[in-house]
Amino acid sequence: MKIKLILTFFLSLIIILGKAQSRYNIIYEKQLGENFSGENINSAFHLFDYTDSLLIPKKIINTENNLAKVINPLYRFIKLFFTNYLITDFAMTMNHERFGHGYRILESGGGIAKIVYNPPPPFSFKFSGLTQIYPTNFTIQQELMLRLGGSETNLVLTDITRKNILLDERFNYNFSLAYLYGSNDMPGYTAFVNNNPAADPTQYRQNINQLYRGEPLSGVKMKAYSFIALFTDPMNFYALKSVFYDYIIKGIHSSKVGMIKLSKRLKYLPRYRFEYTPYGPELVYQNYFKIDSKLLLLSFSHSDPALPNSKRFATTIWNIKPTNYLAFNLSGQLWDQPSIEFYQNDKLIASKGFGGQFISTVNYDIIKEKNIFGFTLQAGYKSTGYAIGEQLNKGWIIRGGLSFKLGN
């Protein structure tokens, strides 16, 4: 009964308070962390996508020509392979290394010695990587944070991507490879990279088992969670369709994303995924609701039964619009977590039990015609504990910058 009342409240709030609008942010934050990179990289992809839509043709010979059905798809494939593939891999790999592993080692008081980037196959068959400088004091759970950081930051990035796609219900092909890389960084890495003892998933599993002095987390179990996550994200199938069928075969820049119709105005899209945390994987059940052009996310997470108990409830509402030029996003979560220990400034900090986080985003548009330009400010607070993309310690969250959307 309580859940129904909460859901009714949030849905009513969205209906009353206006129209949604996807947008992109160029922001700054002191930590230069995962939300900083996620927002800015999404904005860079949007600029690339907009330029592509204006300047790069989708075909090089007329469709009346008998060879068009072969030559035009071949041209689009070559373009994709030598531009999108290489640009996407560089952006997402550097996000994984610098703003994932790098952010987490810097948060602990350590440093970055070097980052090595190697192009993707077939241009290179070597892994990219980061060499970190460990601080004097470093707990096993900070090692877990270091290991999960690379995939974590790409989850943050693709959460932003998915939000914009669902607001528009359109998937532009330039985002497809980035989404497939980022959203599947964690499950794909876990499922398919199993013969490298230095791989993040292997190191993560070994550290979890060391932390709990046993083997509650087996490789078989991690693979099972990974394959379920890979095949239960409907956005993966939309991404594959957008790039390999709609773009390469048909030459279409943007394709429609469908959701389950619950009523004439209400649509729904479920997702499952798992997230690494410093106390073990959490299984996450996400539920997106679309009312007309407004979006709401409700999610619930819990730990693996063999690991210490954890629970998390989270919700986000996008684009509450009291005026035509002012919009708000509200995001909050509550959790009950096992013990987390970490050093900050050589002081040992311990966290356990209930906590939470709340972030409010304000977007103020100064130009709202064919293109949208304005300012954005994100402000909030979190208690000590783990929340994806945020620092472990308690503190205020402040991010701000420019907000825009081209070709509105």
N, C-alpha and C positions, 0 to 999 in steps of 0.2 A: 504494500500500500504506500509506504514512504517513497519507494523508488518511482512509482507512478506519479505521485504528487510532485516530486522533484523534476521529473521529465516534463510534465505538463507545464510547470512554472517556466522552465528554460525555453520550451517551444513557444509558449505564449509571449515571452519577452521578445523573442526574435520576430514574431509576426507583427507585433505592435510597433517595433522601433526601426523599421526601415529596410532598405535594399542593400544587399551585399555588393562588394566590389573587390575583385582580386587586385593586388598591388605588390610592388617590389620596393624594398628598402635598401638604401645605402647608409649603413649605420657605423657608429663608433662606440666602443666600450673600453674601459680601462684594461680589462683582462685580455683583450684580443682573443676571445675564446671561441667556443663552438657556435654560439648563436651569431656572433660577429661574422664568422666565415660563412655560415649557412645563409644568412640574409644577403651578404654581398656577392657570393658566388651565384645565387639565384638571380640577382639583379644583372650580373654579367651575362648569364645565359639568356636572360630576357632581351638585353641589348643586342646580343649576337643573333637571336631569333628574329628580332624586328628588322635588323639590317639584312639578314638573309631573305626575309619575306619581300623586301623592297628591291634588292639588287641582284640576287642570284636566281637565274631562271630554273624552272622545273623541267624544261625540255629543251633540246637543242635542234630537233627537226620537227616539222609539222606532223600532226597525228594522221594526216591523210597519206603520208608516205608509208609504204608497206613495211619498211624496216623500223618504223617508229616504236613498235611494241617491243623491240629488242634493244635498239640503240638508246632510247630515252631511259629505260630502267637501268641499263648498264652505266650510263652517264651518272645517274643519281646514286648508284652504288659506289662508283669511284669517288664522287664528291663526298659521300658519307664516310668512306674509308680513310681518305686522306685529310679530311678536315674534322668532322664531328668526332670520329673515333679517337684521333690523336689529341684534340683539344679537350674532350671530355675526360680521357684517361689522365692527362696531366693535371687538370683541375681537381678531379676527385681523389687522385693518388696523393697530391700535395695537401689536400684537405685532410685526408686520412693521416698522413705523417705529421705535418706541422701543427694543424689545429686539432688533431686528435691526440696522438701520442705526445706530441710536443707540448700541447696545452697542459696535459695532465702531469708531465714531469716538471714543467715550470710552476704549476700550482703547488707542487710538493716542496719547492725550494731548490730543485735541481736545475739542469741546463741542457741545451742542445749542442752537441759537439759538431754534428754534420747531418745533412739530409742528402741521400743519394737517390736520384730519380732515374729510372730506366724505362724507355718506351715499352708499350705493350707488344705482345706477339703479333705479327712475325718480325717486327722491327728489333726486338730484343727478347730474350728468354730468361733474363735475370730479374729478380725481385728488387723493387725499390725498398728503401729502409731509412730509419733514423737511428743515429747513435746518440744516446742520452748520457748525461753526466748526473750520477746519483748524488743526492744530498747526504749529509752525514747520518741523519736519522731518517729511516724509511721503513714503514710497516709492510707486512705482506699484503694488506688490503690496498695500500698505495701501489704496490706492484700489480695487483689486480686492476686498479684504475688505469695504470699505464697500459696494460695489455688490452683492455676493452676500449680505450680512448679512440683508436683509429676508426673502428666500426661505429662507435657511438656518434662521432661527429658527422658521419655521413647519414645516420638516421635523423639527426637534427636537420640537416640540409634537405633531405627528401620529405620530411614532415612538412616543411615550408612549401616545397614543390607540390606536394599532394593537395595541400590546402588551396593553393591557387588554381590547380586543375579542377578541383571539385566545385569551387566557386564559379568558374566559367563553364564547367562541364565540357571542356575542350582539352585535348592533348596535342600540343604542338610537337612535331617530331624531333625538334632540336633538344627537347628535354628528355627524350626517351632513353637514350644510352646513359645519361646521368642518373635517371631514376633507377634503371636496372642495376647500375653499378652501386649506387648509394644505399638503396633500400635493401639490396641483397648482399651488401658487403659482409654483414655478420653471418647470416645463414649460409651464403654461398661459400665464404671462407671456411666456415666450420664443416660444411658438407663435403667439400671437394679437395681441400688442402690438408691431407692427413698423413703425408709421408715426410713432413718437415718438422723435426723436433723444436725448431726455433719459431714456428708459426704461432701467431697470437692465440688461436683457439687451443692449441696444445699446451702452451704455457699457462693460459688461463685455467684450463681444467686441472693441470698439475698443482697450481697454486691453491685452487679451491679445495682439492683433496688434502693438501698439506695443511691448510687452515683448519679443516675439520677432522684431521688425523684419521683418514679412512679413504674410501673411494665412493662417496655418495654420488659423484658426477662421472659417469662413464662416457667413453667416446661414442658408444652405440646410442646412448640416450641423447647426447648432444646432436648427433647426426639425425636422429628421428625428429627432434624439435626443428632442426634446420630444414629438412625436406617438407615438413608440414607448413612451415612459414613460407617457403618458396612457392608452394602450390595453393596457398589459401589467401594470397594477396591478389585480388582482382585487378589491381592497377598494373601488376606485372604483365598481364595478358593485354591490357590496353596499350601499354608501352611497346610490346612486341608488335602488336597490330599496327600501331601508329607509324613505326619506323620501317618495318619490313614489308608490310602490305600497302598501307595507305600512301606512304611516301615513295618507296622504291618502285613498287609495281604500278600504282595509280597516279603518282605525282601530286598527291594532296598534302598541303602543308599542315593542316590541322584537322583532327578527327574528333567525333563526338564521344564522350564518355557517358555510359549509361549507369543508372542506379535502379535499385528495386523500388517500384512504385507501391507505396502503402495506401495512398489515397490520391485524389486528383492533385493535391498540392504538396504532399509529403513523400519524400524519397529517402532511401536508406541504403547504406553500403557498409557491410561488416568486414573486418580484417582481423587476422591473428598474426602475432609475431612474438618472438622472444627477445629479451634484452639482457645483456650481461650487466651485472651490478657487482659491487665489491663484496657482496655476501652470497652470490650465486645467481643463476639466471632467473628472471621473472617472466612468467607467461602472461602475455598482454592480449586483451580482447578489446578491440577498438570498434566503436559504432559511430558512423557519420550519419547525420540527419540533415536533409536539405528541405527547407520550406520555401517554395518559390525560388528565390535566389539567395537565401540566407543559409548559413552553415553552422552546425553544432557538432562537437565531438564529445562523446562520453566513453570512458574507458575504465577497465578494471584489470588489475594485475595481481598475481600471487606467485609464490615461490614453488619450486619443485617439491613434492611431498617428502623427498629424502633429505632436504636441506632445512635449516631453521626457517620458521614461519615468517612470511612477509606478506603484506597486503597494501594495495594502493588504489585510490579512487581519484580520477582526474577528469576535468571538463574544460572545454574552451568554447567560447562564443565569439564568432567573427562578425564584425561590422554592425554594431549597434549604432544607429544613425539618428541622433536627435535633430540634426540639421543636414542640409544637403552638402555642406562642406566639412562637417565634423563627424568622425566615426571612432568607435571604441571597439577594442577586443578585450575580453576578460578571460583569464586563464587561471585555474587553481587546482591544487591537488592536496590530498591528505594521505599520509602513509603510517604504517606500523612496521618498523624495520628491526632486524637483528642488530647485534653490536657491530659498530664500525669504529676502528681506531686509526688515527692518522696524525702525523706531525705537521705542524705549521709554525714556522719561525722557531724550530727546535722545541716546541712545546707539544706534548702529547694530548690530543683531544679525543674524547670518547663520546659516541652517540649511540642511543638505543631507544626504541619505542616510538611513540607518536611524534609526528612532525608534519610540516606542510610548507606550501609555497603558494604565493599569489602574485600574478603579474597583470598589470593593466597597460594596454597600448592605446595611445591617442594619435590619430591621424588627422591633420588639419590641411585641407586642400586649398591652395591659393589660385590654382588654375584648374578648371574642370570643363574641358571642352572635348575635342577629339582625343587629346592626351591629358593625363592627370599629373600634376606636380604639387608637392606640398611638403609638410614636415611630419616627422614621426617621433614619438617619445615612448619608450617602454620603461616602466618603473614598477618595482615590487619588492618583496621580501621573502626570504626562505629561512627556515630553521636549519640547524645542523642535521645533515643526513644526505642521502643520495637522491638527486633528481637529474634526469638525463640532460646533459649539456650545461649544467651549472656547477659551481664550486661546491666542495663538500661542506665547508664551514658555513655557519649562519652569516647573513649579511643582507644589505640592500642590493637590489639589482637595478642598474641604471644604464639604459642604452638610448641613443638618439641619433637622428640624422635626417636624411631626405627620403621622401616617399614619392613613387611615380608609377605610372602605367602608360605605355605607349600604344597607340592604336586602340584606344578604348572603344 
